[in-house]
């Protein structure tokens, strides 16, 4: 007689085996979930770490809005945690300011009111920055995803023109797109597989709701694609599919046209408030600091021009970028590039630091000469005159020229000290410029080659479609196209595919996609890979279907390229203005201002030396009441030109960073590779122009002032 335990054991084993089988079937979904996982950002890690310490209640309206932003950014943080992080950031910065201010008061008995006020402003900015971080992260995600909308609609349309199956078309698009939108489309597909929605249409409609306000043309295109499923007429169905692609192309063009008009005035404000007015203010600083009797110090100027004004420019440009519409921009994913390891390598930073650090130390030499252990170690003086260096016509003039005041030494006011200060922005600029150039050089060259190849490939693709339309098998069609594309970049691709077929006996699939010998290995282009996938998928339906598919994708890609070119033409004037302001006007004006500061210092220095020579007498050599002039414009209360130059140089670097990021985002969407590459170029152009202009202005105006004053 069979025991009940044996029966239970038998069926338990069978049930467990079924669960194991189900687990094997769900392996693709497990892979999808792994793809959806992302490395926690610094913001997310801090929000999760601090957000649970205190639970803050947020207004329902703000909570709903922030929940949507966090969801759009794919960040696993609650609105309460985000608010807690912002509040902790505000408190931390303000408490740090109070501690430093208190310590300064206990040491010097002077209460730093200005420092406390600036610290309070900094804490407010930190609160604003962290509180609005979800909105910026959501916007960055949308820009990345929306740049792939046109290719997504293209792939779905091309697939559905020969196979009217929405589920398989979305699956096809998700497999051949890159980055955020590919994951979103996979989520649509898998939501149906796991039973969250009963049909692909329900899952798709639910997903499209998130894009209704941001990209309505994308929603409308997919609704047209859905409507094609209900058309009994084949010609009518194809017309609707083609209309869906035209809708998204026209929608993106109209949005970018409106955006290009709307940002002209805000960018003008950025230019005036961030470049022109600060530069003019810097020109007044030398005389203003002397008239104020030393109240305005160099560190005040540093806070204003290296912290407050860049923060203002950053805020203005951020507001402009948050309004940028999606649907247009660079769609390739940087992480998928085979040379991505060079972008994240640390070696370029080490090389750049080895070059930049000695330059910065050279810039600090005037202060190193004032350190006793340094001069005693190398048996040097704290300062030298030009006469000691062999220049007799400036025999008594010091090269660094520090002034002794009751509060201690101030300076340097000498021309050599200011010239050495040029090495500080030079070192800082070279540090970032060299590092970013080394990181992006290979990747940007690879991207440019791929783009040139894709431009030629659209014509070659049309030829391949024509050969298939003549009922020539795909194996032979590749050979025919290879012969007709002699001298083009695409010739080697078709020749390699033909070689794999004829000499190695591979199928078309293996000839293109074989992991060891496939032609696609040497041509890592999403367009080429997708076109070949479409060829392999459509050739199963017949040569005529494959021919129509290839010719359609060729025509659509040409239209997309035309739209992209028109959009670049729309943005060309704005982009050109921003670039010229950043790399030409700002460095040029700033360099001249540095020369003026040195000229003013030289004049005041000569007048003071002349007064000391006369022993306080007036009226000599046609100059009346020199003592009253030097009392009003006391050089010891003036901000040394050394600091003015260093502050302006760092300011130029910061402005180039902020405006380059804005420029790339306006022109290409969120494109980290292009942003770093353009930074290296703009730093090289803008900073070199500034340094050359400052050098010429320093020497010319200082010599001019010396020559004129030597006549008295």
Buried (B, 14 or more C-beta within 10 A) or exposed (E): EEEEEEEEEEEEEEEEEEEEEEEEEBEEBEEBEEEEEEEBBEBBEBBBEBBEEEEEEBEEEEBEBBBBBBBBBBBEBBBBBBBBBBBBBBEEBBEEBEEBBEEBEEEEEEEBEBBBEBBBBBBEBBBBBBBBBBBBBBBBBBBBBBBBBBBBBBBBBBBBBBBBEBBBBBBBBBBBBBBBBBBBBBBBBBBBBEEEBEEBBBBBBEBBEBBEEBBBBBBBBBBBBBBBEEBEEEEEBBEBBBBBBBBBBEBBBEBBBEBBEEBEEBBEEBBEBBBBEBBEBBBEBBBBBBBEEBEBBBBBBBBBBBBBBBBBBBBBBBEBBEEBBBBBBBBBBBEEBEBBEBBEEEEBBEBBBEBBEEBBEBBBBBBBBBEEEBBEEEEEEBBBBBBEEEEEEBEEBBBBBBBEEEEEEBBBBBBBBBBBBBBBBBBBBBBBBBBBBBBBBBBBEBBEBBEEBBBBBBBBBBBBBBBBBEEBEBBBBBBBBBEBBEEBBBBBBBBBBBBBBBEEEBBBBBBBBBEEBBBBBEBBBBBBBBBBBBBBBBBEEEBEBBBBBBBBBBBBBBBBBEBBEEBBEBBEEBBEBBBEBBBBBBBBBBBBBBBBBBBBBBBBBBBBBBBEEBEEEEEEEEBEEBBEBBEEBBBBBBBBBBBBBBBBBBBBBBBBBBBBBBBBBBBBBBBBBBBBBBBBBBBBBBBBBBBBBBBEBBBEBBEEBBEEBEEE
